[in-house]
């Protein structure tokens, strides 16, 4: 993930919800209008969260 973040400038874009129930800011990490999270999903390093209860990773 760090090489992806260090590859150049990125922006933190607010989501529909500003904070989660613990007070953490919720943001999309984007570069040139493209989501870096989507890059991780395409590479198989992450999966999409569809809401609700999280399913196990393994």
N, CA, C and O atoms as CSV, one atom per row, in Angstrom:
chain,resi,resn,atom,element,x,y,z
A,1,UNK,N,N,0.818,-1.192,0.000
A,1,UNK,CA,C,0.000,0.000,0.000
A,1,UNK,C,C,0.862,1.256,0.000
A,1,UNK,O,O,0.518,2.223,-0.679
A,2,UNK,N,N,1.970,1.277,0.736
A,2,UNK,CA,C,2.788,2.479,0.795
A,2,UNK,C,C,3.339,2.887,-0.561
A,2,UNK,O,O,3.331,4.080,-0.866
A,3,UNK,N,N,3.822,1.962,-1.401
A,3,UNK,CA,C,4.273,2.401,-2.724
A,3,UNK,C,C,3.137,3.070,-3.512
A,3,UNK,O,O,3.372,4.008,-4.274
A,4,UNK,N,N,1.934,2.591,-3.326
A,4,UNK,CA,C,0.783,3.177,-4.014
A,4,UNK,C,C,0.554,4.610,-3.521
A,4,UNK,O,O,0.285,5.505,-4.322
A,5,UNK,N,N,0.658,4.826,-2.222
A,5,UNK,CA,C,0.480,6.178,-1.673
A,5,UNK,C,C,1.654,7.078,-2.017
A,5,UNK,O,O,1.467,8.271,-2.254
A,6,UNK,N,N,2.851,6.530,-2.050
A,6,UNK,CA,C,4.047,7.328,-2.310
A,6,UNK,C,C,4.282,7.613,-3.790
A,6,UNK,O,O,5.224,8.329,-4.130
A,7,UNK,N,N,3.452,7.073,-4.673
A,7,UNK,CA,C,3.647,7.238,-6.114
A,7,UNK,C,C,3.331,8.653,-6.602
A,7,UNK,O,O,3.621,8.984,-7.752
A,8,UNK,N,N,2.749,9.481,-5.757
A,8,UNK,CA,C,2.438,10.844,-6.161
A,8,UNK,C,C,1.355,11.426,-5.280
A,8,UNK,O,O,0.871,10.761,-4.364
A,9,UNK,N,N,0.972,12.661,-5.549
A,9,UNK,CA,C,-0.040,13.318,-4.723
A,9,UNK,C,C,-1.387,12.605,-4.813
A,9,UNK,O,O,-1.744,12.050,-5.852
A,10,UNK,N,N,-2.117,12.630,-3.719
A,10,UNK,CA,C,-3.450,12.053,-3.681
A,10,UNK,C,C,-4.350,12.988,-2.891
A,10,UNK,O,O,-3.875,13.880,-2.188
A,11,UNK,N,N,-5.645,12.777,-3.012
A,11,UNK,CA,C,-6.610,13.586,-2.274
A,11,UNK,C,C,-7.442,12.670,-1.386
A,11,UNK,O,O,-7.628,11.490,-1.685
A,12,UNK,N,N,-7.936,13.233,-0.297
A,12,UNK,CA,C,-8.865,12.546,0.596
A,12,UNK,C,C,-10.225,13.181,0.379
A,12,UNK,O,O,-10.438,14.341,0.731
A,13,UNK,N,N,-11.146,12.421,-0.200
A,13,UNK,CA,C,-12.460,12.930,-0.569
A,13,UNK,C,C,-13.508,12.443,0.425
A,13,UNK,O,O,-13.589,11.245,0.693
A,14,UNK,N,N,-14.316,13.355,0.978
A,14,UNK,CA,C,-15.358,12.934,1.919
A,14,UNK,C,C,-16.338,11.940,1.280
A,14,UNK,O,O,-16.595,11.981,0.077
A,15,UNK,N,N,-16.872,11.052,2.114
A,15,UNK,CA,C,-17.883,10.091,1.667
A,15,UNK,C,C,-19.254,10.604,2.088
A,15,UNK,O,O,-19.381,11.716,2.600
A,16,UNK,N,N,-20.275,9.787,1.869
A,16,UNK,CA,C,-21.635,10.178,2.268
A,16,UNK,C,C,-21.719,10.427,3.771
A,16,UNK,O,O,-22.409,11.344,4.218
A,17,UNK,N,N,-21.014,9.609,4.544
A,17,UNK,CA,C,-20.951,9.797,5.999
A,17,UNK,C,C,-19.612,10.435,6.336
A,17,UNK,O,O,-18.570,9.975,5.868
A,18,UNK,N,N,-19.628,11.488,7.141
A,18,UNK,CA,C,-18.400,12.192,7.485
A,18,UNK,C,C,-17.557,11.408,8.483
A,18,UNK,O,O,-16.335,11.339,8.348
A,19,UNK,N,N,-18.209,10.815,9.490
A,19,UNK,CA,C,-17.490,10.052,10.519
A,19,UNK,C,C,-18.221,8.747,10.804
A,19,UNK,O,O,-19.419,8.624,10.550
A,20,UNK,N,N,-17.475,7.765,11.340
A,20,UNK,CA,C,-18.113,6.512,11.737
A,20,UNK,C,C,-18.552,6.629,13.201
A,20,UNK,O,O,-18.407,7.688,13.811
A,21,UNK,N,N,-19.077,5.564,13.750
A,21,UNK,CA,C,-19.617,5.624,15.107
A,21,UNK,C,C,-18.546,5.834,16.171
A,21,UNK,O,O,-18.862,6.139,17.321
A,22,UNK,N,N,-17.283,5.673,15.793
A,22,UNK,CA,C,-16.182,5.892,16.723
A,22,UNK,C,C,-15.551,7.276,16.549
A,22,UNK,O,O,-14.563,7.596,17.210
A,23,UNK,N,N,-16.118,8.092,15.665
A,23,UNK,CA,C,-15.609,9.436,15.441
A,23,UNK,C,C,-14.484,9.522,14.423
A,23,UNK,O,O,-13.880,10.583,14.263
A,24,UNK,N,N,-14.189,8.409,13.721
A,24,UNK,CA,C,-13.118,8.421,12.707
A,24,UNK,C,C,-13.632,9.032,11.411
A,24,UNK,O,O,-14.748,8.739,10.982
A,25,UNK,N,N,-12.827,9.871,10.793
A,25,UNK,CA,C,-13.184,10.469,9.511
A,25,UNK,C,C,-13.224,9.395,8.430
A,25,UNK,O,O,-12.330,8.552,8.364
A,26,UNK,N,N,-14.237,9.416,7.595
A,26,UNK,CA,C,-14.374,8.473,6.483
A,26,UNK,C,C,-14.052,9.209,5.191
A,26,UNK,O,O,-14.708,10.192,4.845
A,27,UNK,N,N,-13.040,8.728,4.482
A,27,UNK,CA,C,-12.595,9.392,3.264
A,27,UNK,C,C,-12.239,8.370,2.194
A,27,UNK,O,O,-11.871,7.236,2.499
A,28,UNK,N,N,-12.352,8.786,0.935
A,28,UNK,CA,C,-11.858,8.013,-0.199
A,28,UNK,C,C,-10.477,8.553,-0.534
A,28,UNK,O,O,-10.270,9.766,-0.553
A,29,UNK,N,N,-9.541,7.665,-0.796
A,29,UNK,CA,C,-8.199,8.074,-1.203
A,29,UNK,C,C,-8.167,8.004,-2.726
A,29,UNK,O,O,-8.349,6.932,-3.304
A,30,UNK,N,N,-7.934,9.149,-3.379
A,30,UNK,CA,C,-8.001,9.211,-4.838
A,30,UNK,C,C,-6.761,9.893,-5.417
A,30,UNK,O,O,-6.148,10.761,-4.796
A,31,UNK,N,N,-6.425,9.470,-6.613
A,31,UNK,CA,C,-5.364,10.118,-7.386
A,31,UNK,C,C,-5.908,10.304,-8.797
A,31,UNK,O,O,-6.376,9.349,-9.417
A,32,UNK,N,N,-5.848,11.519,-9.295
A,32,UNK,CA,C,-6.347,11.844,-10.641
A,32,UNK,C,C,-7.779,11.359,-10.839
A,32,UNK,O,O,-8.143,10.891,-11.918
A,33,UNK,N,N,-8.593,11.477,-9.779
A,33,UNK,CA,C,-10.002,11.107,-9.864
A,33,UNK,C,C,-10.278,9.616,-9.759
A,33,UNK,O,O,-11.436,9.206,-9.840
A,34,UNK,N,N,-9.252,8.791,-9.580
A,34,UNK,CA,C,-9.432,7.340,-9.481
A,34,UNK,C,C,-9.202,6.888,-8.044
A,34,UNK,O,O,-8.275,7.359,-7.385
A,35,UNK,N,N,-10.031,5.989,-7.562
A,35,UNK,CA,C,-9.936,5.479,-6.208
A,35,UNK,C,C,-8.757,4.524,-6.060
A,35,UNK,O,O,-8.634,3.559,-6.815
A,36,UNK,N,N,-7.888,4.797,-5.082
A,36,UNK,CA,C,-6.791,3.873,-4.817
A,36,UNK,C,C,-7.316,2.594,-4.176
A,36,UNK,O,O,-6.688,1.542,-4.294
A,37,UNK,N,N,-8.455,2.672,-3.501
A,37,UNK,CA,C,-9.100,1.469,-2.973
A,37,UNK,C,C,-9.510,0.534,-4.091
A,37,UNK,O,O,-9.376,-0.683,-3.961
A,38,UNK,N,N,-10.010,1.083,-5.191
A,38,UNK,CA,C,-10.394,0.260,-6.339
A,38,UNK,C,C,-9.181,-0.450,-6.936
A,38,UNK,O,O,-9.288,-1.579,-7.415
A,39,UNK,N,N,-8.030,0.216,-6.904
A,39,UNK,CA,C,-6.797,-0.406,-7.383
A,39,UNK,C,C,-6.481,-1.626,-6.520
A,39,UNK,O,O,-6.142,-2.687,-7.044
A,40,UNK,N,N,-6.593,-1.478,-5.202
A,40,UNK,CA,C,-6.323,-2.599,-4.298
A,40,UNK,C,C,-7.290,-3.754,-4.533
A,40,UNK,O,O,-6.890,-4.917,-4.479
A,41,UNK,N,N,-8.563,-3.441,-4.793
A,41,UNK,CA,C,-9.553,-4.482,-5.085
A,41,UNK,C,C,-9.173,-5.210,-6.371
A,41,UNK,O,O,-9.203,-6.440,-6.412
A,42,UNK,N,N,-8.818,-4.470,-7.420
A,42,UNK,CA,C,-8.434,-5.097,-8.699
A,42,UNK,C,C,-7.214,-5.996,-8.540
A,42,UNK,O,O,-7.111,-7.021,-9.214
A,43,UNK,N,N,-6.298,-5.630,-7.667
A,43,UNK,CA,C,-5.088,-6.415,-7.454
A,43,UNK,C,C,-5.308,-7.584,-6.494
A,43,UNK,O,O,-4.384,-8.353,-6.230
A,44,UNK,N,N,-6.521,-7.717,-5.977
A,44,UNK,CA,C,-6.824,-8.803,-5.058
A,44,UNK,C,C,-6.304,-8.578,-3.646
A,44,UNK,O,O,-6.255,-9.516,-2.851
A,45,UNK,N,N,-5.918,-7.351,-3.323
A,45,UNK,CA,C,-5.372,-7.033,-2.005
A,45,UNK,C,C,-6.436,-6.526,-1.037
A,45,UNK,O,O,-6.167,-6.337,0.150
A,46,UNK,N,N,-7.631,-6.309,-1.545
A,46,UNK,CA,C,-8.758,-5.838,-0.738
A,46,UNK,C,C,-10.033,-6.323,-1.406
A,46,UNK,O,O,-10.008,-6.812,-2.535
A,47,UNK,N,N,-11.137,-6.184,-0.707
A,47,UNK,CA,C,-12.427,-6.496,-1.327
A,47,UNK,C,C,-13.415,-5.407,-0.965
A,47,UNK,O,O,-13.264,-4.702,0.033
A,48,UNK,N,N,-14.422,-5.292,-1.799
A,48,UNK,CA,C,-15.434,-4.255,-1.613
A,48,UNK,C,C,-16.245,-4.530,-0.355
A,48,UNK,O,O,-16.530,-5.679,-0.018
A,49,UNK,N,N,-16.608,-3.459,0.329
A,49,UNK,CA,C,-17.483,-3.551,1.489
A,49,UNK,C,C,-18.867,-3.138,1.033
A,49,UNK,O,O,-19.067,-2.011,0.581
A,50,UNK,N,N,-19.817,-4.043,1.149
A,50,UNK,CA,C,-21.177,-3.775,0.691
A,50,UNK,C,C,-22.108,-3.317,1.780
A,50,UNK,O,O,-23.317,-3.235,1.561
A,51,UNK,N,N,-21.582,-3.014,2.950
A,51,UNK,CA,C,-22.414,-2.613,4.067
A,51,UNK,C,C,-22.790,-3.815,4.909
A,51,UNK,O,O,-22.559,-4.959,4.516
A,52,UNK,N,N,-23.365,-3.554,6.063
A,52,UNK,CA,C,-23.772,-4.636,6.938
A,52,UNK,C,C,-22.604,-5.310,7.621
A,52,UNK,O,O,-21.518,-4.742,7.727
A,53,UNK,N,N,-22.837,-6.523,8.081
A,53,UNK,CA,C,-21.809,-7.268,8.814
A,53,UNK,C,C,-20.685,-7.682,7.874
A,53,UNK,O,O,-20.924,-8.134,6.754
A,54,UNK,N,N,-19.458,-7.519,8.350
A,54,UNK,CA,C,-18.299,-7.927,7.553
A,54,UNK,C,C,-18.179,-9.441,7.536
A,54,UNK,O,O,-18.424,-10.099,8.547
A,55,UNK,N,N,-17.811,-9.984,6.412
A,55,UNK,CA,C,-17.564,-11.422,6.326
A,55,UNK,C,C,-16.086,-11.680,6.575
A,55,UNK,O,O,-15.268,-10.776,6.399
A,56,UNK,N,N,-15.727,-12.895,6.982
A,56,UNK,CA,C,-14.318,-13.184,7.251
A,56,UNK,C,C,-13.449,-13.002,6.007
A,56,UNK,O,O,-13.901,-13.215,4.883
A,57,UNK,N,N,-12.216,-12.611,6.224
A,57,UNK,CA,C,-11.289,-12.387,5.109
A,57,UNK,C,C,-10.834,-13.702,4.500
A,57,UNK,O,O,-10.781,-13.832,3.277
A,58,UNK,N,N,-10.508,-14.669,5.331
A,58,UNK,CA,C,-9.981,-15.945,4.822
A,58,UNK,C,C,-11.089,-16.943,4.550
A,58,UNK,O,O,-10.818,-18.064,4.118
